[in-house]
């Protein structure tokens, strides 16, 4: 979410630790406090190896609902205006994307 060559905010599932996360260590401006940049994770076991995500992103925040709100992570982010890309990838495992819907929020 909010990806550019220099910045990124990552949302994911770590199967080895059974946790979901939002990683804002490279999400943009964070020099105002030494603890701001970081990775926030919460344990979550998946049912039938499926994970449902609803992700809302605006200019300065990201909110992720995992498995219909079973876990929610909300974070402030301060990316540069040109960090507007979106990428979906897997680091090691093969995944199946069952559906993807994108909406512009007003």
C-alpha positions in Angstrom: 0.0 0.0 0.0 1.2 3.5 -0.8 4.3 2.2 -2.6 7.1 4.1 -4.4 10.7 3.4 -5.1 11.7 4.8 -1.7 8.7 4.1 0.5 6.2 1.3 1.3 3.7 0.3 3.9 3.3 -3.5 4.1 0.3 -5.5 5.1 0.7 -9.2 5.5 0.3 -12.6 7.2 3.4 -14.3 8.6 2.6 -18.0 8.4 5.6 -19.0 10.5 4.4 -17.0 13.5 0.6 -17.1 12.7 0.3 -13.3 12.9 -1.0 -10.5 10.7 0.8 -7.2 10.5 1.2 -3.7 9.3 4.8 -2.6 8.7 5.4 1.1 8.5 9.2 1.1 8.9 9.5 2.6 5.4 6.1 4.3 5.1 7.4 7.9 4.8 8.2 10.6 7.3 8.9 9.2 10.7 11.8 11.4 12.0 9.6 13.2 14.5 9.8 10.2 17.0 12.2 7.3 17.3 9.4 4.8 18.0 7.1 5.8 15.2 8.5 3.6 12.4 7.8 0.0 13.2 5.9 -3.2 12.6 2.6 -3.9 14.5 1.6 -7.5 14.6 -1.3 -9.5 16.2 -1.7 -13.3 16.4 -4.4 -14.7 14.1 -4.9 -18.3 13.1 -6.6 -18.7 9.7 -9.5 -21.0 9.1 -8.9 -23.4 6.2 -5.8 -21.4 5.2 -7.9 -18.4 4.1 -7.5 -14.8 5.1 -10.1 -12.0 4.3 -8.7 -8.5 4.2 -10.4 -5.1 3.9 -7.9 -2.4 3.6 -8.7 1.4 3.7 -5.9 3.8 2.8 -6.0 7.6 2.7 -3.3 10.3 2.7 -2.2 9.7 6.3 -3.6 6.4 7.5 -4.1 2.8 6.8 -6.8 0.6 8.5 -6.9 -3.2 8.0 -9.7 -5.5 8.9 -8.5 -9.1 9.0 -11.2 -11.9 8.8 -14.2 -9.6 8.9 -12.9 -7.6 11.9 -11.6 -10.4 14.0 -8.4 -8.3 14.2 -8.1 -4.7 13.2 -4.9 -2.7 12.9 -5.0 1.1 12.4 -1.8 3.1 11.8 -0.9 6.6 10.8 1.5 6.9 7.8 3.1 10.0 6.3 4.2 9.0 2.7 5.2 11.5 0.1 2.4 12.5 -2.3 3.9 10.4 -5.1 3.8 7.2 -3.1 0.5 6.1 -4.7 1.4 2.6 -6.0 -0.2 -0.7 -5.0 1.5 -4.1 -5.2 0.3 -7.5 -4.2 3.0 -10.2 -3.7 4.0 -13.2 -1.7 7.5 -13.6 -0.2 7.8 -17.3 -0.2 4.5 -19.2 -0.4 2.2 -19.6 -3.3 -1.2 -18.0 -2.7 -4.5 -17.9 -4.5 -6.2 -14.6 -4.8 -10.0 -15.3 -4.9 -11.2 -11.8 -5.5 -10.0 -8.2 -5.5 -12.1 -5.1 -5.5 -10.7 -1.5 -5.5 -12.8 1.5 -4.7 -11.9 5.2 -4.6 -13.0 6.8 -1.4 -14.5 10.3 -1.5 
